[in-house]
Amino acid sequence: MNSLFKISLNFIFLTIILTSCSAREKRIEKKDKYDLEKTDDKTAIKTGADNYNNYLPLLKDKKIGVVTNQTGILSNKTHLVDFLLEKNIAIQKIFAPEHGFRGTADAGEHIVDGKDSKTGLPIISVYGDNKKPKPEQLAGIEIMVFDLQDVGARFYTYISSLHYIMEACAENKILLIILDRPNPNGNIVDGPILEKEFSSFVGMHAIPILHGMTIGEYAQMINGEKWLKNEVKCKLTIIACSNYNRKIDYSLPVKPSPNLPNDQAVNLYASLCLFEGTNVSVGRGTEKQFQIYGSPYLPTDYFSFTPKPNLGAQSPVYNGLKCYGENLSAVTKVNRLELKWLIKAYQVTTDKSKFFNPFFTKLAGTKKLQQQIEAGISEDKIRESWKKGLEEFKGTRKKYLIY
């Protein structure tokens, strides 16, 4: 009996200990769901969104608008909108840039206003005909939160959306809080400076193709250089990243847009996007977008691919036609704007008169680059022609850097 009694007592004590540990684990799990401050890795990069203790107090008891898309997530993969709602922040509307709130639309596709199926929140498109929110769309909003993942290229339209959001907030006296994120190409400043007469939504300001700034830094430059209409200034609060500097390689946790599927595409994007102003495909309609290039007019003994409709490219260039070019998916990471592939394609295309189209000048921000390539000027000499403009830009940029 004594043995049985001891065994029973031991069993009871063991059950109590296990139950207590299980309950404690559940309490910890619940407590730590958003406790991103207590990470084991004290050197891990934290985005502005992760530094929520710096912005939640500002949002309490305020009516909020949020400019975001699928990239607006915390490190635990929770979307910013869901996180704010769980924290009882009064979100009034979501404002969605190119590619939409869920980030699935084609480049240039018209985005319509709607309602988020998960939260029921109204979604306002800030792309197409409504790039700048109207006063009636901002009515009742006291603070706007901006959280988008940029890739550091002038023609990536999230910084153009930033411009118009800042302008609308300035005109309607709305505080703009920017949750900053690392620029995966943040150590590169390169390319021709945009000339004012070639300004468009794919290039609004006199900056190089690769600007080497985060969204937060760029917002400070927009304000500081008085680029907004009538030189108005937006009231800004930047929630900075932690443990980030430009020399650190940063891998994006989510595709920033449908046709930038991985780090390689993000790194090559600025160099290959110039092909969008030519008769050459950059792989839209394949699984290697911005990692390959080709057309039916390049040598047929080159690497080949055939574009077909897919997510982000419902009607790709050369749909169903065999294209010849190069596969760059395994090339070493570039640390500048590369022109060699563009120049090579122009040199070997079957009809040079049909190579460039008018969109190239908008992307380049100048007519000179096309003229230089057509004249057979070497890449080194083309790059030399950018030097003065880049040095001047770097001097200006330095005033606005956070990292």
Secondary structure, DSSP 8 states (H G I E B T S, - for coil): -HHHHHHHHHHHHHHHHHHHHHHHHHHHHHHTTT-GGG-S-TTS-B-TTT-GGGTHHHHTTSEEEEEE-TT-B-TTS-BHHHHHHHTT-EEEEEEE-TTTTTT-S-TT-----EE-TTT--EEEE-SGGGSS--HHHHTT--EEEEE----SBTTSTHHHHHHHHHHHHHHTT-EEEEE----TTTT--BS----GGG-BTTB-SS--SB----HHHHHHHHHHTT-SGGG----EEEE--BS--TTS----SS-SSTT--SHHHHHHHHHHHGGGGBT-B-STTSS-TTTEEEETTS-TTSEEE----BTTBSS-TTTTS-EEEEE-TTS---SS---HHHHHHHHH-S-GGGTB-THHHHHHTSSHHHHHHHTT--HHHHHHTTHHHHHHHHHHHGGG---
